[in-house]
Structures are given as structure tokens and as C-alpha cells.
Amino acid sequence: MRRESVRAGFRVGVPFAVAAALLAASFGILAEPVFGAPATLVMSALVFAGSAQFGALAVLGGGGGVAAAVIAAVLLNARYLPMGIALAPSLRGGWLRRALYGEALLDASWAMANRGEGRFDPDFLVGATLPCYPAWVAGTAIGLYAGDWIGDPAEWGLDALFPAFFLALLVGGELRRGRTAVIVALLGAGVALALLPFAPAGIPVIAASGVALLGLFTGHTQETEHPEIEEDPVG
Amino acid sequence: MAETWSVVIWLVVTTALVRAAGPVALGGRELPARVTAVVALLAPALLAALVITQTFGATDGDFTVDERVPGLAGAGGVLALRGGILLAMAVAMAVTAGSRALF
């Protein structure tokens, strides 16, 4: 493991850990009446996957059963499959070591560890995830035990943090990689938008990843431009 | 209560499996060039889809248009002016919260 990459990832990950803590607090507030405090805290500590946790909460809170909640969570988590497949060629070592790198997958860490042309910096990914984990667990605890003081998380606009974050990564990094990337991003957004009103939660993102199959026909890596990506994308 | 703990256990197991699946199944292999080209395009496709679902998705997965839209537009404005990621996120949060307070 390259320590300098881990440290660089950690530095970049700290601001997002703050955002994660805010979201986790909102999860704690919303989940406490449905799951109870102990199960909510254990879930955040052992699952550590915001969208799946919110998805399961929405299903159970809406009167759904265990199977429906788990299916919703699995669909929401299914985007980790293409993310893991993208990360895989950059990993070395035995299956256990590779699995442990996979457990560090977060949307934000994965995106920030992307070095373009199908390459990733796995140690940077681990570093970026490291501050997010305690922030997620602590944020959940704060939401559970200080929820009355915080109030309604929606009033703080917390739900706008991550769309803005993903937009920034897209505009600041991926769209600079060439025309094909722009076309794929537009098509991916279109697929997600078209499916969102009808498809079960999680499916729009998975379906949108299928747009990347265009790479089979375009030879994207050969035509990729080499953008001057800032070392610290948080800037 | 048993229902809640069942969900927790299922989520722990399935999340760990899904996260490990790609790295364990494909890790360390040199992929053919065409597959690498597909992998390189996963990031823009997934990020664009995440922008859409996180902006227009309700907590139960349904489609909704709410104050996150002007928030995202604010972030887009910051990025167009070459502002940083954190500033864009702060503006998105502030515009969304402000819109909710006003309307």
C-alpha cells in the first residue's frame, strides 16, 4: 500500500466526510422511529452505504416488508458492481486483499480515485474512504441522540449536497476527457431520467451504466484527451 | 423488532458481497482493450445518472421535482465560473434551504 496515495486520498476525503456526517445525521433522525437507535447505529457501522440504508428505511417506514426493503437496498447497491469491475484491473494481490479494497468503495472515493482511461489509484480510494467511515457512524449517532436539536434535515438543504458533488466531478473531470465521454454522460443522464419515474429504485443508475458499452465501438481510450486534472480535485 | 434486525443482517451481507464481487472476480487481470474502453466510460455514465437520481429521486425511489433543482442550478453556476467543488456544494445546500424557506 502506497502511504503517500493513502494520505493524499485522506486529505481529499475529509471535506466529504463532513458532508457524509451531515447526511448520516439526517439518516439517524429519520431512522430512529422506524429501526430504533441500536439497529440504526449497527446498520451504519456495518453496512456503511447511504443510499441502501435510506432505501431500506423508506420501504420499511412506508409499511413494506423485509424482502422489499432488502431488494430495494440491493438494487441501490448494485452500482458497486460496475464500479468494482472498473476498479478491478488496478488491483493486485490475492482475493482477500482485493475484496478488502472493494469494501472501501464509496461513490465519492471511487470517482476521486479515477485516473482516466480505465485506471484507478486503489490506495487513494482507501484514503478517501477512511475519514468518511467514522464520520458516517458518528453522524448517525448525532442524528439519533441530538435529532430534536437539529430539526428537519431537509430544511438545511442537505439532500442537495451529493447531486452537486457528482455534478462537480462530472464537469470538472470526466467531461474533459473527450467528446465520447460527453456523449456517454448525456446518454446516461437521459436513460436515468427516462427510467426514474417507472423503474424500481436503483435500476436507473444500473441501466445508465450500460451506455458505457459504446466503448466497444468507439475505442474511447485511443481518442481520449489528457486533461490537466488537478492533483486535489476538491480544490 | 426482529424484522428490523433481519434487514440489518441482510444489508450487511449483501452490501459486502456486492462491493467485493467486481474486485474478486476480475482483480489483477489485464482486460482486453475494448473492455478497457467500456470501463473508462463507466465513470461519466454513472456520475451523470447519479446526478439525475440524486436530484429527482425521492427517498422511496420515485420521481419528484423539488428545491434541489434550483440548488443544483446554483452549483452549476459556480462550476461554470470555475469555482471549486466545496463552494458548489455549499451553494447547492444554501439555495435549496433558501428555496424551502421562501416557498
Interface residues (C-beta under 8 A of the other chain):
Chain A: P15 A19 V34 F35 G36 A39 V42 M43 L46 V47 F48 A49 A52 Q53 F54 G55 A56 L57 A58 V59 L60 G62 G65 V66 A69 V70 A72 A73 V74 N77 A78 R79 Y80 L81 P82 M83 G84 I85 A86 L87 A88 P89 L91 R92 G93 W95 R98 A99 Y101 G102 E103 L105 D107 A111 N114 G116 E117 G118 A154 E155 W156 G157 L158 D159 A160 L161 F162 P163 A164 F165 F166 L167 A168 L169 L170 V171 G172 E174 L175 R177 T180 A181 V182 V184 A185 L186 L187 G188 A189 V191 A192 L193 L196 P197 P200 A201 G202 P204 V205 A207 A208 S209 G210 V211 A212 L213 L214 G215 L216 T218 G219 H220 T221 Q222 T224 P233 V234 G235
Chain B: M1 E3 T4 W5 S6 V7 V8 W10 L11 V12 T14 T15 A16 V18 R19 A20 A21 G22 P23 V24 A25 L26 G27 G28 R29 E30 L31 A33 R34 T36 A37 V38 V39 A40 L41 L42 A43 P44 A45 L46 L47 A48 A49 L50 V51 I52 T53 Q54 T55 F56 G57 T59 D60 G61 D62 F63 E67 R68 G71 L72 A75 G76 L79 G84 I85 L86 A88 M89 V91 A92 M93 A94 V95 T96 A97 G98 R100 A101
